[in-house]
Amino acid sequence: MVKCNFCGNDIAKGTGKIYGKKDGTAYHFCSNKCEKNQIKLKRSNRKTKWTKVHHDLKKQGKK
């Protein structure tokens, strides 16, 4: 299973999107919402409250 590069959720086989950059790196996204937040809006997943990464950092007591 592949994890979403933005929210950290598992992506089921046959679903999701792959965004390839010119330098050869590939980003995996579970939804259009995650893709737009990272690519177009350039948001950080650590500051976006609905992502798994934010919840994990909050549990550890870090911001």
N, CA, C, O and CB atoms as a CASP TS submission, in Angstrom:
PFRMAT TS
TARGET T0000
AUTHOR 0000-0000-0000
METHOD Language model
MODEL 1
PARENT N/A
ATOM      1  N   MET     1       0.829  -1.178   0.000  1.00  0.00           N
ATOM      2  CA  MET     1       0.000   0.000   0.000  1.00  0.00           C
ATOM      3  C   MET     1       0.878   1.248   0.000  1.00  0.00           C
ATOM      4  O   MET     1       1.940   1.290   0.621  1.00  0.00           O
ATOM      5  CB  MET     1      -0.945  -0.006   1.206  1.00  0.00           C
ATOM      6  N   VAL     2       0.406   2.245  -0.705  1.00  0.00           N
ATOM      7  CA  VAL     2       1.095   3.519  -0.806  1.00  0.00           C
ATOM      8  C   VAL     2       0.386   4.515   0.106  1.00  0.00           C
ATOM      9  O   VAL     2      -0.836   4.472   0.252  1.00  0.00           O
ATOM     10  CB  VAL     2       1.135   4.029  -2.283  1.00  0.00           C
ATOM     11  N   LYS     3       1.152   5.407   0.716  1.00  0.00           N
ATOM     12  CA  LYS     3       0.571   6.445   1.569  1.00  0.00           C
ATOM     13  C   LYS     3       0.507   7.764   0.804  1.00  0.00           C
ATOM     14  O   LYS     3       1.360   8.056  -0.035  1.00  0.00           O
ATOM     15  CB  LYS     3       1.394   6.613   2.876  1.00  0.00           C
ATOM     16  N   CYS     4      -0.514   8.545   1.109  1.00  0.00           N
ATOM     17  CA  CYS     4      -0.681   9.859   0.507  1.00  0.00           C
ATOM     18  C   CYS     4       0.425  10.784   1.018  1.00  0.00           C
ATOM     19  O   CYS     4       0.706  10.816   2.217  1.00  0.00           O
ATOM     20  CB  CYS     4      -2.091  10.442   0.825  1.00  0.00           C
ATOM     21  N   ASN     5       1.041  11.523   0.124  1.00  0.00           N
ATOM     22  CA  ASN     5       2.128  12.420   0.508  1.00  0.00           C
ATOM     23  C   ASN     5       1.651  13.603   1.332  1.00  0.00           C
ATOM     24  O   ASN     5       2.460  14.213   2.032  1.00  0.00           O
ATOM     25  CB  ASN     5       2.838  12.919  -0.720  1.00  0.00           C
ATOM     26  N   PHE     6       0.387  13.948   1.280  1.00  0.00           N
ATOM     27  CA  PHE     6      -0.105  15.094   2.033  1.00  0.00           C
ATOM     28  C   PHE     6      -0.749  14.685   3.356  1.00  0.00           C
ATOM     29  O   PHE     6      -0.311  15.135   4.415  1.00  0.00           O
ATOM     30  CB  PHE     6      -1.100  15.870   1.199  1.00  0.00           C
ATOM     31  N   CYS     7      -1.769  13.848   3.314  1.00  0.00           N
ATOM     32  CA  CYS     7      -2.511  13.559   4.544  1.00  0.00           C
ATOM     33  C   CYS     7      -1.996  12.327   5.290  1.00  0.00           C
ATOM     34  O   CYS     7      -2.242  12.203   6.490  1.00  0.00           O
ATOM     35  CB  CYS     7      -3.967  13.368   4.219  1.00  0.00           C
ATOM     36  N   GLY     8      -1.297  11.422   4.624  1.00  0.00           N
ATOM     37  CA  GLY     8      -0.739  10.254   5.288  1.00  0.00           C
ATOM     38  C   GLY     8      -1.645   9.042   5.309  1.00  0.00           C
ATOM     39  O   GLY     8      -1.271   8.022   5.888  1.00  0.00           O
ATOM     40  N   ASN     9      -2.823   9.107   4.701  1.00  0.00           N
ATOM     41  CA  ASN     9      -3.729   7.966   4.658  1.00  0.00           C
ATOM     42  C   ASN     9      -3.263   6.950   3.626  1.00  0.00           C
ATOM     43  O   ASN     9      -2.568   7.295   2.670  1.00  0.00           O
ATOM     44  CB  ASN     9      -5.156   8.424   4.344  1.00  0.00           C
ATOM     45  N   ASP    10      -3.652   5.689   3.828  1.00  0.00           N
ATOM     46  CA  ASP    10      -3.331   4.639   2.869  1.00  0.00           C
ATOM     47  C   ASP    10      -4.171   4.810   1.615  1.00  0.00           C
ATOM     48  O   ASP    10      -5.339   5.194   1.683  1.00  0.00           O
ATOM     49  CB  ASP    10      -3.557   3.246   3.485  1.00  0.00           C
ATOM     50  N   ILE    11      -3.563   4.519   0.465  1.00  0.00           N
ATOM     51  CA  ILE    11      -4.267   4.606  -0.809  1.00  0.00           C
ATOM     52  C   ILE    11      -4.488   3.193  -1.317  1.00  0.00           C
ATOM     53  O   ILE    11      -3.536   2.430  -1.481  1.00  0.00           O
ATOM     54  CB  ILE    11      -3.473   5.463  -1.850  1.00  0.00           C
ATOM     55  N   ALA    12      -5.741   2.843  -1.565  1.00  0.00           N
ATOM     56  CA  ALA    12      -6.059   1.513  -2.068  1.00  0.00           C
ATOM     57  C   ALA    12      -5.548   1.353  -3.503  1.00  0.00           C
ATOM     58  O   ALA    12      -5.458   2.323  -4.255  1.00  0.00           O
ATOM     59  CB  ALA    12      -7.581   1.260  -2.005  1.00  0.00           C
ATOM     60  N   LYS    13      -5.219   0.126  -3.862  1.00  0.00           N
ATOM     61  CA  LYS    13      -4.687  -0.156  -5.186  1.00  0.00           C
ATOM     62  C   LYS    13      -5.729   0.180  -6.250  1.00  0.00           C
ATOM     63  O   LYS    13      -6.887  -0.222  -6.142  1.00  0.00           O
ATOM     64  CB  LYS    13      -4.256  -1.632  -5.296  1.00  0.00           C
ATOM     65  N   GLY    14      -5.313   0.916  -7.273  1.00  0.00           N
ATOM     66  CA  GLY    14      -6.216   1.291  -8.356  1.00  0.00           C
ATOM     67  C   GLY    14      -6.917   2.613  -8.143  1.00  0.00           C
ATOM     68  O   GLY    14      -7.717   3.027  -8.982  1.00  0.00           O
ATOM     69  N   THR    15      -6.633   3.293  -7.028  1.00  0.00           N
ATOM     70  CA  THR    15      -7.257   4.586  -6.767  1.00  0.00           C
ATOM     71  C   THR    15      -6.173   5.633  -6.551  1.00  0.00           C
ATOM     72  O   THR    15      -4.990   5.300  -6.482  1.00  0.00           O
ATOM     73  CB  THR    15      -8.202   4.511  -5.539  1.00  0.00           C
ATOM     74  N   GLY    16      -6.566   6.872  -6.446  1.00  0.00           N
ATOM     75  CA  GLY    16      -5.629   7.954  -6.180  1.00  0.00           C
ATOM     76  C   GLY    16      -5.011   8.525  -7.443  1.00  0.00           C
ATOM     77  O   GLY    16      -5.365   8.143  -8.559  1.00  0.00           O
ATOM     78  N   LYS    17      -4.082   9.443  -7.245  1.00  0.00           N
ATOM     79  CA  LYS    17      -3.402  10.115  -8.347  1.00  0.00           C
ATOM     80  C   LYS    17      -1.907  10.120  -8.094  1.00  0.00           C
ATOM     81  O   LYS    17      -1.461  10.100  -6.946  1.00  0.00           O
ATOM     82  CB  LYS    17      -3.926  11.555  -8.528  1.00  0.00           C
ATOM     83  N   ILE    18      -1.135  10.147  -9.173  1.00  0.00           N
ATOM     84  CA  ILE    18       0.304  10.296  -9.079  1.00  0.00           C
ATOM     85  C   ILE    18       0.673  11.569  -9.820  1.00  0.00           C
ATOM     86  O   ILE    18       0.292  11.756 -10.975  1.00  0.00           O
ATOM     87  CB  ILE    18       1.056   9.052  -9.661  1.00  0.00           C
ATOM     88  N   TYR    19       1.416  12.445  -9.150  1.00  0.00           N
ATOM     89  CA  TYR    19       1.875  13.694  -9.746  1.00  0.00           C
ATOM     90  C   TYR    19       3.380  13.583  -9.926  1.00  0.00           C
ATOM     91  O   TYR    19       4.114  13.428  -8.950  1.00  0.00           O
ATOM     92  CB  TYR    19       1.491  14.937  -8.862  1.00  0.00           C
ATOM     93  N   GLY    20       3.846  13.662 -11.170  1.00  0.00           N
ATOM     94  CA  GLY    20       5.268  13.565 -11.454  1.00  0.00           C
ATOM     95  C   GLY    20       5.861  14.921 -11.763  1.00  0.00           C
ATOM     96  O   GLY    20       5.309  15.679 -12.560  1.00  0.00           O
ATOM     97  N   LYS    21       6.986  15.231 -11.134  1.00  0.00           N
ATOM     98  CA  LYS    21       7.671  16.490 -11.384  1.00  0.00           C
ATOM     99  C   LYS    21       8.743  16.291 -12.450  1.00  0.00           C
ATOM    100  O   LYS    21       9.082  15.161 -12.802  1.00  0.00           O
ATOM    101  CB  LYS    21       8.292  17.043 -10.084  1.00  0.00           C
ATOM    102  N   LYS    22       9.267  17.396 -12.955  1.00  0.00           N
ATOM    103  CA  LYS    22      10.274  17.331 -14.004  1.00  0.00           C
ATOM    104  C   LYS    22      11.582  16.707 -13.533  1.00  0.00           C
ATOM    105  O   LYS    22      12.325  16.131 -14.327  1.00  0.00           O
ATOM    106  CB  LYS    22      10.538  18.707 -14.539  1.00  0.00           C
ATOM    107  N   ASP    23      11.857  16.827 -12.237  1.00  0.00           N
ATOM    108  CA  ASP    23      13.102  16.267 -11.713  1.00  0.00           C
ATOM    109  C   ASP    23      13.017  14.770 -11.423  1.00  0.00           C
ATOM    110  O   ASP    23      13.999  14.174 -10.982  1.00  0.00           O
ATOM    111  CB  ASP    23      13.491  16.994 -10.458  1.00  0.00           C
ATOM    112  N   GLY    24      11.856  14.155 -11.666  1.00  0.00           N
ATOM    113  CA  GLY    24      11.704  12.715 -11.527  1.00  0.00           C
ATOM    114  C   GLY    24      11.036  12.256 -10.249  1.00  0.00           C
ATOM    115  O   GLY    24      10.772  11.063 -10.094  1.00  0.00           O
ATOM    116  N   THR    25      10.753  13.166  -9.324  1.00  0.00           N
ATOM    117  CA  THR    25      10.078  12.763  -8.092  1.00  0.00           C
ATOM    118  C   THR    25       8.585  12.587  -8.360  1.00  0.00           C
ATOM    119  O   THR    25       7.992  13.305  -9.166  1.00  0.00           O
ATOM    120  CB  THR    25      10.312  13.807  -6.965  1.00  0.00           C
ATOM    121  N   ALA    26       7.997  11.623  -7.671  1.00  0.00           N
ATOM    122  CA  ALA    26       6.574  11.339  -7.836  1.00  0.00           C
ATOM    123  C   ALA    26       5.861  11.519  -6.498  1.00  0.00           C
ATOM    124  O   ALA    26       6.328  11.035  -5.466  1.00  0.00           O
ATOM    125  CB  ALA    26       6.356   9.903  -8.386  1.00  0.00           C
ATOM    126  N   TYR    27       4.738  12.213  -6.523  1.00  0.00           N
ATOM    127  CA  TYR    27       3.907  12.410  -5.351  1.00  0.00           C
ATOM    128  C   TYR    27       2.631  11.609  -5.529  1.00  0.00           C
ATOM    129  O   TYR    27       2.017  11.641  -6.595  1.00  0.00           O
ATOM    130  CB  TYR    27       3.599  13.913  -5.122  1.00  0.00           C
ATOM    131  N   HIS    28       2.229  10.887  -4.482  1.00  0.00           N
ATOM    132  CA  HIS    28       1.004  10.097  -4.503  1.00  0.00           C
ATOM    133  C   HIS    28      -0.046  10.814  -3.666  1.00  0.00           C
ATOM    134  O   HIS    28       0.220  11.221  -2.535  1.00  0.00           O
ATOM    135  CB  HIS    28       1.252   8.650  -3.973  1.00  0.00           C
ATOM    136  N   PHE    29      -1.236  10.966  -4.229  1.00  0.00           N
ATOM    137  CA  PHE    29      -2.323  11.647  -3.543  1.00  0.00           C
ATOM    138  C   PHE    29      -3.554  10.753  -3.524  1.00  0.00           C
ATOM    139  O   PHE    29      -3.845  10.060  -4.499  1.00  0.00           O
ATOM    140  CB  PHE    29      -2.640  12.997  -4.218  1.00  0.00           C
ATOM    141  N   CYS    30      -4.281  10.775  -2.396  1.00  0.00           N
ATOM    142  CA  CYS    30      -5.482   9.959  -2.269  1.00  0.00           C
ATOM    143  C   CYS    30      -6.702  10.652  -2.866  1.00  0.00           C
ATOM    144  O   CYS    30      -7.659   9.988  -3.267  1.00  0.00           O
ATOM    145  CB  CYS    30      -5.737   9.629  -0.810  1.00  0.00           C
ATOM    146  N   SER    31      -6.674  11.984  -2.927  1.00  0.00           N
ATOM    147  CA  SER    31      -7.827  12.720  -3.426  1.00  0.00           C
ATOM    148  C   SER    31      -7.385  14.014  -4.094  1.00  0.00           C
ATOM    149  O   SER    31      -6.231  14.431  -3.992  1.00  0.00           O
ATOM    150  CB  SER    31      -8.811  13.016  -2.289  1.00  0.00           C
ATOM    151  N   ASN    32      -8.330  14.632  -4.775  1.00  0.00           N
ATOM    152  CA  ASN    32      -8.087  15.917  -5.410  1.00  0.00           C
ATOM    153  C   ASN    32      -7.847  16.995  -4.357  1.00  0.00           C
ATOM    154  O   ASN    32      -7.103  17.946  -4.594  1.00  0.00           O
ATOM    155  CB  ASN    32      -9.266  16.303  -6.314  1.00  0.00           C
ATOM    156  N   LYS    33      -8.475  16.846  -3.202  1.00  0.00           N
ATOM    157  CA  LYS    33      -8.322  17.791  -2.088  1.00  0.00           C
ATOM    158  C   LYS    33      -6.863  17.844  -1.627  1.00  0.00           C
ATOM    159  O   LYS    33      -6.319  18.929  -1.421  1.00  0.00           O
ATOM    160  CB  LYS    33      -9.243  17.392  -0.905  1.00  0.00           C
ATOM    161  N   CYS    34      -6.238  16.698  -1.466  1.00  0.00           N
ATOM    162  CA  CYS    34      -4.837  16.641  -1.029  1.00  0.00           C
ATOM    163  C   CYS    34      -3.905  17.207  -2.098  1.00  0.00           C
ATOM    164  O   CYS    34      -2.950  17.915  -1.781  1.00  0.00           O
ATOM    165  CB  CYS    34      -4.437  15.193  -0.696  1.00  0.00           C
ATOM    166  N   GLU    35      -4.180  16.897  -3.348  1.00  0.00           N
ATOM    167  CA  GLU    35      -3.347  17.387  -4.445  1.00  0.00           C
ATOM    168  C   GLU    35      -3.378  18.914  -4.520  1.00  0.00           C
ATOM    169  O   GLU    35      -2.330  19.548  -4.638  1.00  0.00           O
ATOM    170  CB  GLU    35      -3.810  16.783  -5.778  1.00  0.00           C
ATOM    171  N   LYS    36      -4.561  19.502  -4.453  1.00  0.00           N
ATOM    172  CA  LYS    36      -4.687  20.950  -4.541  1.00  0.00           C
ATOM    173  C   LYS    36      -4.047  21.655  -3.357  1.00  0.00           C
ATOM    174  O   LYS    36      -3.441  22.714  -3.520  1.00  0.00           O
ATOM    175  CB  LYS    36      -6.139  21.338  -4.639  1.00  0.00           C
ATOM    176  N   ASN    37      -4.176  21.073  -2.159  1.00  0.00           N
ATOM    177  CA  ASN    37      -3.588  21.697  -0.976  1.00  0.00           C
ATOM    178  C   ASN    37      -2.073  21.739  -1.053  1.00  0.00           C
ATOM    179  O   ASN    37      -1.464  22.720  -0.625  1.00  0.00           O
ATOM    180  CB  ASN    37      -4.016  20.958   0.274  1.00  0.00           C
ATOM    181  N   GLN    38      -1.451  20.694  -1.588  1.00  0.00           N
ATOM    182  CA  GLN    38       0.011  20.678  -1.637  1.00  0.00           C
ATOM    183  C   GLN    38       0.570  21.369  -2.873  1.00  0.00           C
ATOM    184  O   GLN    38       1.509  22.157  -2.758  1.00  0.00           O
ATOM    185  CB  GLN    38       0.508  19.259  -1.591  1.00  0.00           C
ATOM    186  N   ILE    39       0.021  21.097  -4.049  1.00  0.00           N
ATOM    187  CA  ILE    39       0.596  21.610  -5.286  1.00  0.00           C
ATOM    188  C   ILE    39       0.165  23.051  -5.559  1.00  0.00           C
ATOM    189  O   ILE    39       1.011  23.929  -5.727  1.00  0.00           O
ATOM    190  CB  ILE    39       0.200  20.720  -6.453  1.00  0.00           C
ATOM    191  N   LYS    40      -1.133  23.297  -5.603  1.00  0.00           N
ATOM    192  CA  LYS    40      -1.629  24.610  -5.997  1.00  0.00           C
ATOM    193  C   LYS    40      -1.570  25.629  -4.862  1.00  0.00           C
ATOM    194  O   LYS    40      -1.098  26.749  -5.057  1.00  0.00           O
ATOM    195  CB  LYS    40      -3.045  24.491  -6.496  1.00  0.00           C
ATOM    196  N   LEU    41      -2.045  25.244  -3.679  1.00  0.00           N
ATOM    197  CA  LEU    41      -2.125  26.173  -2.559  1.00  0.00           C
ATOM    198  C   LEU    41      -0.853  26.207  -1.711  1.00  0.00           C
ATOM    199  O   LEU    41      -0.689  27.095  -0.875  1.00  0.00           O
ATOM    200  CB  LEU    41      -3.296  25.814  -1.692  1.00  0.00           C
ATOM    201  N   LYS    42       0.045  25.245  -1.921  1.00  0.00           N
ATOM    202  CA  LYS    42       1.351  25.155  -1.238  1.00  0.00           C
ATOM    203  C   LYS    42       1.209  25.203   0.278  1.00  0.00           C
ATOM    204  O   LYS    42       1.921  25.945   0.956  1.00  0.00           O
ATOM    205  CB  LYS    42       2.268  26.289  -1.700  1.00  0.00           C
ATOM    206  N   ARG    43       0.279  24.400   0.806  1.00  0.00           N
ATOM    207  CA  ARG    43       0.063  24.337   2.244  1.00  0.00           C
ATOM    208  C   ARG    43       0.944  23.254   2.864  1.00  0.00           C
ATOM    209  O   ARG    43       1.333  22.294   2.200  1.00  0.00           O
ATOM    210  CB  ARG    43      -1.421  24.070   2.557  1.00  0.00           C
ATOM    211  N   SER    44       1.244  23.425   4.125  1.00  0.00           N
ATOM    212  CA  SER    44       2.039  22.455   4.864  1.00  0.00           C
ATOM    213  C   SER    44       1.103  21.447   5.520  1.00  0.00           C
ATOM    214  O   SER    44       0.086  21.827   6.101  1.00  0.00           O
ATOM    215  CB  SER    44       2.933  23.156   5.925  1.00  0.00           C
ATOM    216  N   ASN    45       1.442  20.167   5.429  1.00  0.00           N
ATOM    217  CA  ASN    45       0.579  19.153   6.033  1.00  0.00           C
ATOM    218  C   ASN    45       0.677  19.169   7.555  1.00  0.00           C
ATOM    219  O   ASN    45      -0.209  18.645   8.230  1.00  0.00           O
ATOM    220  CB  ASN    45       0.940  17.768   5.502  1.00  0.00           C
ATOM    221  N   ARG    46       1.722  19.751   8.102  1.00  0.00           N
ATOM    222  CA  ARG    46       1.859  19.840   9.551  1.00  0.00           C
ATOM    223  C   ARG    46       0.930  20.890  10.138  1.00  0.00           C
ATOM    224  O   ARG    46       0.559  20.792  11.308  1.00  0.00           O
ATOM    225  CB  ARG    46       3.296  20.154   9.925  1.00  0.00           C
ATOM    226  N   LYS    47       0.545  21.891   9.356  1.00  0.00           N
ATOM    227  CA  LYS    47      -0.318  22.964   9.837  1.00  0.00           C
ATOM    228  C   LYS    47      -1.785  22.772   9.465  1.00  0.00           C
ATOM    229  O   LYS    47      -2.650  23.461  10.005  1.00  0.00           O
ATOM    230  CB  LYS    47       0.164  24.276   9.298  1.00  0.00           C
ATOM    231  N   THR    48      -2.078  21.851   8.555  1.00  0.00           N
ATOM    232  CA  THR    48      -3.452  21.585   8.138  1.00  0.00           C
ATOM    233  C   THR    48      -4.078  20.619   9.130  1.00  0.00           C
ATOM    234  O   THR    48      -3.598  19.496   9.287  1.00  0.00           O
ATOM    235  CB  THR    48      -3.506  21.011   6.689  1.00  0.00           C
ATOM    236  N   LYS    49      -5.148  21.041   9.802  1.00  0.00           N
ATOM    237  CA  LYS    49      -5.664  20.326  10.968  1.00  0.00           C
ATOM    238  C   LYS    49      -6.303  18.976  10.672  1.00  0.00           C
ATOM    239  O   LYS    49      -6.421  18.168  11.593  1.00  0.00           O
ATOM    240  CB  LYS    49      -6.651  21.173  11.652  1.00  0.00           C
ATOM    241  N   TRP    50      -6.719  18.685   9.454  1.00  0.00           N
ATOM    242  CA  TRP    50      -7.404  17.425   9.189  1.00  0.00           C
ATOM    243  C   TRP    50      -6.457  16.311   8.745  1.00  0.00           C
ATOM    244  O   TRP    50      -6.918  15.204   8.468  1.00  0.00           O
ATOM    245  CB  TRP    50      -8.459  17.635   8.140  1.00  0.00           C
ATOM    246  N   THR    51      -5.156  16.566   8.668  1.00  0.00           N
ATOM    247  CA  THR    51      -4.216  15.549   8.210  1.00  0.00           C
ATOM    248  C   THR    51      -3.745  14.676   9.373  1.00  0.00           C
ATOM    249  O   THR    51      -3.787  15.081  10.535  1.00  0.00           O
ATOM    250  CB  THR    51      -3.014  16.206   7.521  1.00  0.00           C
ATOM    251  N   LYS    52      -3.300  13.476   9.032  1.00  0.00           N
ATOM    252  CA  LYS    52      -2.811  12.532  10.028  1.00  0.00           C
ATOM    253  C   LYS    52      -1.503  13.029  10.647  1.00  0.00           C
ATOM    254  O   LYS    52      -1.247  12.801  11.829  1.00  0.00           O
ATOM    255  CB  LYS    52      -2.613  11.143   9.398  1.00  0.00           C
ATOM    256  N   VAL    53      -0.687  13.698   9.859  1.00  0.00           N
ATOM    257  CA  VAL    53       0.585  14.222  10.338  1.00  0.00           C
ATOM    258  C   VAL    53       0.361  15.243  11.448  1.00  0.00           C
ATOM    259  O   VAL    53       1.079  15.243  12.448  1.00  0.00           O
ATOM    260  CB  VAL    53       1.375  14.852   9.183  1.00  0.00           C
ATOM    261  N   HIS    54      -0.626  16.106  11.277  1.00  0.00           N
ATOM    262  CA  HIS    54      -0.941  17.119  12.286  1.00  0.00           C
ATOM    263  C   HIS    54      -1.390  16.458  13.582  1.00  0.00           C
ATOM    264  O   HIS    54      -0.988  16.879  14.667  1.00  0.00           O
ATOM    265  CB  HIS    54      -2.031  18.080  11.772  1.00  0.00           C
ATOM    266  N   HIS    55      -2.227  15.417  13.475  1.00  0.00           N
ATOM    267  CA  HIS    55      -2.719  14.736  14.668  1.00  0.00           C
ATOM    268  C   HIS    55      -1.586  14.024  15.398  1.00  0.00           C
ATOM    269  O   HIS    55      -1.562  14.006  16.629  1.00  0.00           O
ATOM    270  CB  HIS    55      -3.818  13.738  14.298  1.00  0.00           C
ATOM    271  N   ASP    56      -0.642  13.433  14.655  1.00  0.00           N
ATOM    272  CA  ASP    56       0.494  12.758  15.280  1.00  0.00           C
ATOM    273  C   ASP    56       1.399  13.746  16.011  1.00  0.00           C
ATOM    274  O   ASP    56       1.871  13.455  17.111  1.00  0.00           O
ATOM    275  CB  ASP    56       1.298  11.994  14.230  1.00  0.00           C
ATOM    276  N   LEU    57       1.647  14.912  15.412  1.00  0.00           N
ATOM    277  CA  LEU    57       2.471  15.931  16.066  1.00  0.00           C
ATOM    278  C   LEU    57       1.784  16.490  17.299  1.00  0.00           C
ATOM    279  O   LEU    57       2.439  16.804  18.293  1.00  0.00           O
ATOM    280  CB  LEU    57       2.793  17.061  15.094  1.00  0.00           C
ATOM    281  N   LYS    58       0.466  16.614  17.235  1.00  0.00           N
ATOM    282  CA  LYS    58      -0.297  17.131  18.367  1.00  0.00           C
ATOM    283  C   LYS    58      -0.240  16.158  19.557  1.00  0.00           C
ATOM    284  O   LYS    58      -0.182  16.583  20.710  1.00  0.00           O
ATOM    285  CB  LYS    58      -1.762  17.383  17.951  1.00  0.00           C
ATOM    286  N   LYS    59      -0.257  14.848  19.263  1.00  0.00           N
ATOM    287  CA  LYS    59      -0.150  13.843  20.319  1.00  0.00           C
ATOM    288  C   LYS    59       1.201  13.908  21.012  1.00  0.00           C
ATOM    289  O   LYS    59       1.296  13.698  22.221  1.00  0.00           O
ATOM    290  CB  LYS    59      -0.376  12.449  19.750  1.00  0.00           C
ATOM    291  N   GLN    60       2.249  14.199  20.244  1.00  0.00           N
ATOM    292  CA  GLN    60       3.590  14.279  20.807  1.00  0.00           C
ATOM    293  C   GLN    60       3.810  15.579  21.566  1.00  0.00           C
ATOM    294  O   GLN    60       4.769  15.691  22.329  1.00  0.00           O
ATOM    295  CB  GLN    60       4.625  14.142  19.710  1.00  0.00           C
ATOM    296  N   GLY    61       2.949  16.549  21.371  1.00  0.00           N
ATOM    297  CA  GLY    61       3.070  17.819  22.064  1.00  0.00           C
ATOM    298  C   GLY    61       3.913  18.832  21.346  1.00  0.00           C
ATOM    299  O   GLY    61       4.346  19.815  21.947  1.00  0.00           O
ATOM    300  N   LYS    62       4.162  18.612  20.049  1.00  0.00           N
ATOM    301  CA  LYS    62       4.961  19.546  19.263  1.00  0.00           C
ATOM    302  C   LYS    62       4.040  20.338  18.355  1.00  0.00           C
ATOM    303  O   LYS    62       2.936  19.892  18.044  1.00  0.00           O
ATOM    304  CB  LYS    62       6.044  18.804  18.437  1.00  0.00           C
ATOM    305  N   LYS    63       4.483  21.499  17.931  1.00  0.00           N
ATOM    306  CA  LYS    63       3.724  22.304  16.973  1.00  0.00           C
ATOM    307  C   LYS    63       4.525  22.561  15.749  1.00  0.00           C
ATOM    308  O   LYS    63       4.050  23.225  14.828  1.00  0.00           O
ATOM    309  CB  LYS    63       3.289  23.611  17.580  1.00  0.00           C
TER
END
